[in-house]
Amino acid sequence: MTTSLGAVSDRAASWDTKDCPKQYRKSMANAKQVLDIRVSKGITAAQSNEHLRNRSQKAAEYAMKKGNYDPTREHLNFEIVNGGKVRPVDKSRSIPERMADNLRQRGIKDPNEGLLEPKYRTVVNIILGGSRELMRQLAFGKQEVDFEQGADNSRIVRKPEIELWAKDAYRFISDKYGEQNIAAFVAHLDEQNPHIHCTLLPIRDGKFAYKEIFAGKDKYEYSARMKQLHSDFAEVNRKWGLSRGSSVSETGARHRTTEEYRRMLSEECTDIEEQIARHKEVLSALRSDIRLAERKVKGLGSMVENLQKKQAEKEARLAVLEKELTEHKGDAAAISAETDKLKKELAYIHLKLADKQEKLQTADRQLTDLKENMDAVQERTERLKEEAYKYSRDVHSKVDSLLKDAMLENMVNEFRDLSARMTVPERQMFDGSLVQSIAEQGKEVMHCATLLFLGMVDDATTFAETHGGGGSKSDLKWGRDEDEDNRAWALRCMRMANRMMKPAIGRKPKR
């Protein structure tokens, strides 16, 4: 059962963007919501400190240097806890500690507990927010906030609308996934764009069940669930002036502000660095254990060797005495007494030798296990270093893609402006060109090209026909060549999509 938060106040229900400063209203007319989900195998100390603002001085200085954090607005941050209660952010207990308490109280075991390397998806990180100007209006109202780096905004007070919106969001997540599964729900008003970080445990019926709750049986079911989730959240956000926006699957866009994207990259880098540091600590401990184990094996080996030497000496002496006794040489009583003494000593040596040999075997096995563990950790550390290197390349690639997207959008906008000022003959020069298609039907052409790139030709054809396409047939060779790289294949898909999206003769595109 989830806890009901009660009805939203009349003030929230009547809130309208007309209350916004005049200069913001135009940008707020198309305000979009943000709902970004990232799954992980736990939450790191760095992520917890970031969410709770329990940073070290060095980390805080780094955040301020990047310009996405204003310490004079940190007092505006808040969190929502059970029952929808708003309170200041509690820094006394980290998010991992909160999660551990939550699981312990419910009698649920963390499947990653005790594993050197976590492998189960136990945390769903959700970012909730919206377009910058509207979120700022909710948080600060008509107050003049200086968003420049180093500004003093200590006089700013938090507006009740941001709390009411956060409560709506909290109720939405609670009703959807269970209030008891929310480990943290923290609102940040000290960054460029106010937003919420929700740390959710994907638990159902007392068990971690990420796939059952979120992923579904395949990528298509996952996509359908995510689309529905965005639509459901849009119903909550409607009264706040936030609309659903375009689907990620259609646009390829990520609904992140610059600072959120930078934070995401920073967290991923930090996570890899922490794993490598943890492995280095484990390796150091293993090396120490191995040195101790080697000394133990060497010491036990020496003991066994000495005992075996004593055993051989006493057995040899016993053999001599028994021979003398048989041949009636010497004092029989003295020989018998020495023989009895030797047998007792040998019996003690046998016991001691058996004990040391058993301990030596155990120590040998332990040493072997330690060396195998060290090899495994070293191998994993090397893989992490390779992953870090690969991730560095990926970051550059992502940034490259973002810059290309921005460049394309800028070029299209410039073309539209220029086209409006062109004469008819000048515009005719661009008839049928890809740049004209992108400028006029950018989303449709990109979506059709995406379907073609993924090999979904029938879907692409249906999409084109239902969106006014069906023009001249293409004489381009179709199908991907075995040696064709992604770039060349993508270009051919764009050209084909351009042709497919052209309206048939005498047929107007649907609007």
C-alpha positions as CSV (number, residue, x, y, z in Angstrom):
1,M,0.0,0.0,0.0
2,T,1.2,3.5,-0.8
3,T,0.6,6.6,1.3
4,S,-1.8,9.2,-0.1
5,L,-0.6,12.7,0.0
6,G,-4.0,14.4,-0.2
7,A,-5.4,16.9,-2.6
8,V,-3.3,19.7,-4.1
9,S,-4.0,23.1,-2.7
10,D,-6.3,25.6,-4.5
11,R,-3.2,27.7,-5.1
12,A,-1.5,24.9,-7.0
13,A,-4.6,24.1,-9.0
14,S,-5.0,27.7,-10.1
15,W,-1.4,28.3,-10.8
16,D,-0.9,29.7,-14.4
17,T,2.0,30.8,-16.5
18,K,0.2,34.2,-16.6
19,D,1.7,34.6,-13.1
20,C,5.2,34.5,-14.8
21,P,7.2,37.6,-15.6
22,K,6.2,38.9,-19.1
23,Q,9.6,38.2,-20.7
24,Y,9.3,34.5,-19.7
25,R,5.8,33.8,-21.0
26,K,6.7,33.1,-24.6
27,S,9.4,30.6,-23.8
28,M,7.1,28.9,-21.2
29,A,4.3,28.5,-23.7
30,N,6.2,25.4,-25.1
31,A,7.6,24.2,-21.8
32,K,8.4,20.5,-21.7
33,Q,8.8,18.1,-18.8
34,V,11.9,16.1,-18.0
35,L,11.8,12.5,-17.0
36,D,15.2,10.8,-17.3
37,I,15.8,7.2,-16.1
38,R,19.2,5.6,-15.5
39,V,19.6,2.2,-13.9
40,S,22.7,1.1,-11.9
41,K,24.0,-1.7,-9.7
42,G,24.1,0.5,-6.6
43,I,24.8,4.1,-5.8
44,T,28.3,5.3,-5.1
45,A,29.5,7.5,-2.3
46,A,30.3,10.2,-4.8
47,Q,26.7,10.1,-6.2
48,S,25.2,10.2,-2.7
49,N,27.4,13.1,-1.7
50,E,26.4,15.0,-4.9
51,H,22.6,14.4,-4.3
52,L,22.7,15.4,-0.6
53,R,25.3,18.2,-1.2
54,N,27.5,16.5,1.4
55,R,30.5,17.4,-0.7
56,S,34.1,17.8,0.3
57,Q,35.5,21.3,-0.1
58,K,37.4,20.2,-3.2
59,A,34.3,18.8,-4.8
60,A,32.3,21.9,-4.0
61,E,35.0,24.2,-5.5
62,Y,35.0,22.0,-8.6
63,A,31.2,22.3,-9.0
64,M,31.4,26.1,-8.5
65,K,34.2,26.3,-11.0
66,K,32.1,24.6,-13.6
67,G,29.4,27.2,-13.0
68,N,26.5,24.8,-12.4
69,Y,26.3,25.2,-8.6
70,D,25.5,28.2,-6.5
71,P,26.3,27.6,-2.8
72,T,24.3,30.7,-1.8
73,R,21.1,28.9,-3.0
74,E,21.9,25.6,-1.3
75,H,19.6,26.5,1.6
76,L,16.7,26.3,-0.8
77,N,17.2,22.6,-1.5
78,F,14.8,20.2,0.2
79,E,13.7,16.6,0.2
80,I,10.4,14.8,0.5
81,V,10.0,11.9,2.8
82,N,7.2,9.4,3.8
83,G,3.8,10.9,3.8
84,G,4.8,13.6,1.3
85,K,6.5,15.8,4.0
86,V,8.9,18.5,3.0
87,R,12.0,18.9,5.0
88,P,15.6,20.2,4.7
89,V,18.0,17.8,3.1
90,D,19.3,15.3,5.8
91,K,23.1,15.0,5.3
92,S,23.6,12.8,8.4
93,R,22.8,9.5,6.6
94,S,24.1,8.8,3.1
95,I,21.8,7.3,0.5
96,P,23.5,3.9,0.7
97,E,22.9,3.9,4.5
98,R,19.2,4.8,3.9
99,M,18.9,2.0,1.4
100,A,20.5,-0.5,3.8
101,D,18.1,0.6,6.6
102,N,15.2,0.3,4.2
103,L,16.1,-3.3,3.2
104,R,16.9,-4.3,6.8
105,Q,13.5,-3.1,8.0
106,R,11.8,-5.0,5.3
107,G,13.9,-8.2,5.6
108,I,15.2,-7.9,2.0
109,K,18.8,-8.8,1.1
110,D,20.8,-6.8,-1.3
111,P,21.9,-9.3,-4.0
112,N,25.1,-7.4,-4.5
113,E,26.1,-7.6,-0.9
114,G,29.4,-9.4,-0.4
115,L,30.3,-9.4,-4.2
116,L,33.6,-7.9,-5.2
117,E,31.9,-6.5,-8.3
118,P,28.2,-5.8,-8.1
119,K,26.2,-7.4,-11.0
120,Y,22.5,-6.9,-10.1
121,R,20.6,-3.8,-11.1
122,T,19.3,-2.6,-7.7
123,V,18.9,1.2,-8.2
124,V,16.9,3.3,-10.6
125,N,18.0,6.9,-10.7
126,I,15.2,9.2,-11.9
127,I,15.6,12.9,-12.8
128,L,12.4,14.9,-12.8
129,G,12.1,18.5,-14.0
130,G,11.2,20.7,-16.9
131,S,12.0,23.6,-19.1
132,R,14.4,26.0,-17.4
133,E,12.3,29.2,-17.3
134,L,9.2,27.5,-16.0
135,M,11.1,25.6,-13.3
136,R,12.8,28.8,-12.2
137,Q,9.4,30.5,-12.0
138,L,8.0,27.6,-9.8
139,A,11.1,27.8,-7.5
140,F,11.7,31.6,-7.3
141,G,8.6,33.4,-8.6
142,K,9.3,37.0,-9.5
143,Q,12.4,37.3,-7.4
144,E,15.5,38.6,-9.2
145,V,18.0,35.7,-9.2
146,D,21.5,36.2,-10.4
147,F,22.6,33.0,-12.2
148,E,26.1,34.3,-12.9
149,Q,29.0,32.4,-11.4
150,G,30.0,33.8,-7.9
151,A,26.7,35.7,-7.4
152,D,25.2,36.1,-4.0
153,N,21.6,34.8,-3.8
154,S,21.4,34.2,-0.1
155,R,18.4,36.5,0.2
156,I,16.3,34.3,-2.2
157,V,13.4,32.4,-0.6
158,R,11.8,29.2,-1.9
159,K,8.3,29.5,-3.3
160,P,5.6,27.1,-2.3
161,E,4.8,26.2,-5.9
162,I,8.0,24.2,-6.3
163,E,7.1,22.2,-3.2
164,L,3.6,21.5,-4.5
165,W,5.0,20.4,-7.8
166,A,7.5,18.2,-6.1
167,K,4.7,16.6,-4.0
168,D,2.8,15.9,-7.1
169,A,5.9,14.2,-8.6
170,Y,6.5,12.3,-5.3
171,R,2.9,11.1,-5.3
172,F,3.3,10.0,-9.0
173,I,6.4,7.9,-8.2
174,S,4.8,6.5,-5.0
175,D,1.6,5.4,-6.8
176,K,3.6,3.9,-9.7
177,Y,6.3,2.1,-7.8
178,G,5.5,2.1,-4.1
179,E,6.4,4.8,-1.6
180,Q,8.4,2.3,0.4
181,N,10.8,1.9,-2.5
182,I,11.8,5.5,-2.6
183,A,15.2,5.7,-0.9
184,A,15.7,9.5,-1.5
185,F,13.7,12.2,-3.2
186,V,15.9,15.4,-3.2
187,A,15.1,18.7,-5.0
188,H,18.0,20.9,-6.1
189,L,17.3,24.6,-6.4
190,D,21.0,25.6,-6.4
191,E,21.8,24.7,-10.0
192,Q,20.9,26.4,-13.3
193,N,17.7,24.4,-13.6
194,P,15.7,23.3,-10.6
195,H,15.1,19.5,-10.7
196,I,14.6,16.4,-8.5
197,H,16.8,13.4,-8.0
198,C,14.8,10.3,-7.0
199,T,16.7,7.2,-5.9
200,L,14.3,4.2,-6.4
201,L,14.7,0.6,-5.3
202,P,13.1,-1.7,-8.0
203,I,11.4,-4.1,-5.6
204,R,8.2,-6.0,-6.0
205,D,6.7,-8.6,-3.7
206,G,9.8,-8.4,-1.4
207,K,12.3,-9.0,-4.2
208,F,14.5,-6.9,-6.5
209,A,12.7,-7.1,-9.9
210,Y,14.1,-4.4,-12.3
211,K,13.4,-6.4,-15.4
212,E,9.8,-7.2,-14.3
213,I,9.1,-3.6,-13.3
214,F,11.0,-1.6,-15.9
215,A,12.7,-3.5,-18.7
216,G,10.0,-6.0,-19.7
217,K,10.7,-9.0,-21.9
218,D,12.5,-7.1,-24.7
219,K,13.5,-3.7,-25.9
220,Y,10.1,-3.1,-27.6
221,E,8.2,-3.7,-24.3
222,Y,10.7,-1.4,-22.5
223,S,10.2,1.3,-25.1
224,A,6.4,1.0,-24.8
225,R,6.6,1.2,-21.0
226,M,8.9,4.3,-21.1
227,K,6.6,6.1,-23.6
228,Q,3.6,5.3,-21.3
229,L,5.5,6.5,-18.3
230,H,6.2,9.9,-20.0
231,S,2.6,10.2,-21.0
232,D,1.4,9.4,-17.5
233,F,3.7,12.0,-16.0
234,A,2.5,14.5,-18.5
235,E,-1.0,14.2,-17.0
236,V,0.5,15.2,-13.6
237,N,2.4,18.1,-15.2
238,R,-0.5,19.5,-17.3
239,K,-1.7,21.9,-14.6
240,W,1.9,23.1,-14.1
241,G,2.2,24.1,-17.7
242,L,4.6,21.3,-18.7
243,S,3.8,19.2,-21.7
244,R,5.1,15.7,-22.7
245,G,7.5,16.7,-25.5
246,S,8.8,14.5,-28.3
247,S,9.6,10.9,-27.7
248,V,13.3,10.1,-27.4
249,S,12.8,7.1,-29.8
250,E,11.6,9.6,-32.4
251,T,14.1,12.4,-32.0
252,G,17.1,10.7,-30.4
253,A,17.4,13.6,-28.0
254,R,18.2,13.3,-24.4
255,H,16.1,15.6,-22.1
256,R,19.1,16.9,-20.1
257,T,20.3,20.3,-19.5
258,T,24.0,21.0,-20.0
259,E,24.8,20.8,-16.3
260,E,22.8,17.5,-15.9
261,Y,24.6,16.0,-18.9
262,R,28.0,17.2,-17.5
263,R,27.0,15.7,-14.1
264,M,26.1,12.4,-15.8
265,L,29.5,12.2,-17.4
266,S,31.2,13.2,-14.2
267,E,29.3,10.5,-12.2
268,E,30.2,7.8,-14.8
269,C,33.9,8.8,-14.7
270,T,33.8,8.9,-10.9
271,D,32.2,5.4,-10.8
272,I,34.9,3.9,-12.9
273,E,37.6,5.7,-11.0
274,E,36.1,4.4,-7.7
275,Q,36.0,0.9,-9.0
276,I,39.7,1.1,-10.0
277,A,40.6,2.6,-6.6
278,R,38.6,-0.2,-4.9
279,H,40.4,-2.8,-6.9
280,K,43.8,-1.2,-6.1
281,E,42.9,-1.5,-2.4
282,V,41.9,-5.1,-2.8
283,L,45.1,-5.8,-4.6
284,S,47.2,-4.2,-1.9
285,A,45.4,-6.3,0.7
286,L,45.8,-9.4,-1.3
287,R,49.5,-8.8,-1.8
288,S,49.8,-8.4,2.0
289,D,47.8,-11.6,2.6
290,I,50.0,-13.4,0.1
291,R,53.2,-12.3,1.8
292,L,51.8,-13.6,5.1
293,A,50.6,-16.8,3.5
294,E,54.0,-17.4,1.9
295,R,55.8,-16.9,5.2
296,K,53.3,-19.2,6.9
297,V,53.9,-21.9,4.2
298,K,57.6,-21.5,4.5
299,G,57.5,-21.7,8.3
300,L,55.3,-24.8,8.2
301,G,57.5,-26.3,5.6
302,S,60.5,-25.9,7.8
303,M,58.7,-27.4,10.7
304,V,57.6,-30.4,8.7
305,E,61.2,-30.8,7.4
306,N,62.7,-30.7,10.9
307,L,60.1,-33.1,12.3
308,Q,60.7,-35.5,9.4
309,K,64.5,-35.3,10.1
310,K,63.9,-36.0,13.9
311,Q,61.6,-38.9,13.0
312,A,64.2,-40.4,10.7
313,E,66.9,-40.1,13.4
314,K,64.8,-41.6,16.1
315,E,63.6,-44.4,13.8
316,A,67.2,-45.2,12.9
317,R,68.2,-45.3,16.6
318,L,65.2,-47.5,17.5
319,A,66.2,-49.9,14.8
320,V,69.7,-50.2,16.3
321,L,68.4,-50.7,19.8
322,E,65.9,-53.4,18.7
323,K,68.8,-55.2,16.9
324,E,71.0,-55.1,20.0
325,L,68.1,-56.4,22.1
326,T,67.5,-59.2,19.7
327,E,71.3,-60.1,19.6
328,H,71.4,-59.9,23.5
329,K,74.0,-57.1,23.3
330,G,74.4,-54.6,26.2
331,D,72.2,-54.1,29.2
332,A,68.7,-55.4,28.2
333,A,66.9,-53.3,30.8
334,A,68.6,-50.1,29.7
335,I,68.0,-50.9,26.0
336,S,64.3,-51.6,26.7
337,A,63.9,-48.3,28.7
338,E,65.5,-46.3,25.9
339,T,63.4,-48.1,23.3
340,D,60.1,-47.3,25.2
341,K,61.2,-43.7,25.4
342,L,62.0,-43.5,21.7
343,K,58.6,-45.0,20.8
344,K,56.8,-42.4,22.9
345,E,58.8,-39.6,21.3
346,L,58.1,-41.0,17.8
347,A,54.4,-41.2,18.6
348,Y,54.5,-37.6,19.6
349,I,56.4,-36.6,16.5
350,H,53.9,-38.5,14.3
351,L,51.0,-36.6,15.8
352,K,52.9,-33.3,15.5
353,L,53.9,-34.1,11.9
354,A,50.4,-35.0,10.9
355,D,49.1,-31.7,12.4
356,K,51.8,-29.6,10.6
357,Q,51.3,-31.4,7.3
358,E,47.6,-30.8,7.4
359,K,48.2,-27.1,8.2
360,L,50.7,-26.9,5.5
361,Q,48.2,-28.3,2.9
362,T,45.6,-25.8,4.1
363,A,48.1,-23.0,3.9
364,D,49.1,-24.1,0.4
365,R,45.5,-24.1,-0.7
366,Q,45.0,-20.6,0.8
367,L,48.1,-19.3,-0.9
368,T,46.9,-20.7,-4.3
369,D,43.4,-19.2,-3.8
370,L,44.9,-15.8,-2.9
371,K,47.1,-15.8,-6.0
372,E,44.1,-16.8,-8.2
373,N,42.1,-14.0,-6.6
374,M,44.9,-11.5,-7.2
375,D,45.1,-12.6,-10.9
376,A,41.4,-12.2,-11.2
377,V,41.4,-8.7,-9.6
378,Q,44.4,-7.6,-11.7
379,E,42.6,-8.8,-14.8
380,R,39.4,-6.9,-13.9
381,T,41.5,-3.8,-13.0
382,E,43.0,-3.9,-16.5
383,R,39.6,-4.3,-18.0
384,L,38.4,-1.3,-16.0
385,K,41.3,0.8,-17.3
386,E,40.4,-0.3,-20.8
387,E,36.8,0.7,-20.1
388,A,37.9,4.1,-18.8
389,Y,39.9,4.6,-21.9
390,K,37.0,3.5,-24.1
391,Y,34.7,5.7,-22.1
392,S,36.9,8.7,-22.7
393,R,36.6,8.0,-26.4
394,D,32.9,7.6,-26.1
395,V,32.6,11.0,-24.3
396,H,34.4,12.7,-27.1
397,S,32.1,10.9,-29.6
398,K,29.0,12.0,-27.7
399,V,30.2,15.6,-27.5
400,D,31.0,15.3,-31.3
401,S,27.4,14.1,-31.9
402,L,26.0,16.9,-29.8
403,L,28.0,19.5,-31.7
404,K,26.9,18.0,-35.0
405,D,23.3,18.1,-33.9
406,A,23.6,21.7,-32.9
407,M,25.4,22.5,-36.2
408,L,22.6,20.8,-38.2
409,E,19.9,22.6,-36.3
410,N,21.6,25.9,-36.8
411,M,22.1,25.3,-40.5
412,V,18.5,24.3,-40.9
413,N,17.3,27.5,-39.1
414,E,19.6,29.6,-41.2
415,F,18.3,28.0,-44.4
416,R,14.7,28.7,-43.4
417,D,15.5,32.3,-42.7
418,L,17.4,32.6,-46.0
419,S,14.7,30.8,-47.9
420,A,12.1,33.3,-46.8
421,R,14.2,36.1,-48.4
422,M,14.9,34.2,-51.6
423,T,13.2,34.8,-54.9
424,V,11.2,32.0,-56.5
425,P,14.0,31.0,-58.9
426,E,16.5,30.9,-56.1
427,R,14.2,28.7,-54.0
428,Q,13.7,26.4,-57.0
429,M,17.4,25.6,-57.0
430,F,16.9,23.7,-53.7
431,D,13.9,21.8,-54.9
432,G,14.2,18.1,-54.0
433,S,17.4,18.7,-52.0
434,L,18.0,17.0,-48.6
435,V,18.5,20.4,-46.9
436,Q,15.1,21.5,-48.1
437,S,13.5,18.3,-46.8
438,I,15.2,18.5,-43.4
439,A,14.1,22.2,-43.1
440,E,10.5,21.4,-44.0
441,Q,10.0,17.9,-42.6
442,G,13.0,17.4,-40.3
443,K,11.4,15.1,-37.7
444,E,9.6,12.9,-40.3
445,V,12.7,12.5,-42.6
446,M,14.9,11.7,-39.6
447,H,12.4,9.2,-38.2
448,C,12.0,7.5,-41.6
449,A,15.8,7.4,-42.0
450,T,16.2,5.8,-38.6
451,L,13.8,3.0,-39.4
452,L,15.6,2.4,-42.7
453,F,19.0,2.3,-40.8
454,L,17.6,-0.3,-38.4
455,G,16.4,-2.5,-41.4
456,M,12.7,-1.8,-40.7
457,V,11.9,-1.1,-44.3
458,D,8.2,-2.0,-44.1
459,D,7.8,0.3,-41.1
460,A,9.6,3.1,-42.9
461,T,7.3,2.7,-45.9
462,T,4.2,2.7,-43.8
463,F,5.4,5.8,-41.9
464,A,6.2,7.6,-45.1
465,E,2.8,6.8,-46.6
466,T,0.9,7.8,-43.5
467,H,2.8,11.1,-43.4
468,G,2.1,12.2,-46.9
469,G,5.0,10.4,-48.6
470,G,5.0,8.1,-51.6
471,G,6.7,10.1,-54.3
472,S,9.0,8.9,-57.1
473,K,10.6,5.5,-56.8
474,S,14.3,5.5,-55.9
475,D,16.8,4.1,-58.4
476,L,19.4,3.8,-55.6
477,K,20.6,0.3,-54.8
478,W,19.0,-0.8,-51.5
479,G,20.2,-3.0,-48.7
480,R,23.4,-2.5,-46.8
481,D,26.6,-3.7,-48.4
482,E,28.8,-6.0,-46.3
483,D,31.7,-3.6,-46.3
484,E,29.6,-0.5,-45.9
485,D,30.4,1.5,-42.8
486,N,27.9,3.2,-40.6
487,R,28.5,6.7,-42.0
488,A,28.0,5.7,-45.6
489,W,24.9,3.6,-44.7
490,A,23.4,6.4,-42.7
491,L,23.9,8.8,-45.6
492,R,22.1,6.4,-48.0
493,C,19.3,6.0,-45.5
494,M,18.9,9.8,-45.3
495,R,18.8,10.1,-49.1
496,M,16.2,7.3,-49.4
497,A,14.1,8.8,-46.6
498,N,14.2,12.1,-48.4
499,R,12.7,10.4,-51.5
500,M,10.2,8.4,-49.6
501,M,8.9,11.5,-47.7
502,K,8.2,13.4,-51.0
503,P,4.4,13.6,-51.6
504,A,3.0,11.6,-54.5
505,I,1.9,13.7,-57.5
506,G,-1.4,15.3,-56.8
507,R,-1.3,14.4,-53.2
508,K,-0.7,16.8,-50.4
509,P,1.2,15.9,-47.2
510,K,-1.0,15.3,-44.1
511,R,-0.6,18.0,-41.5
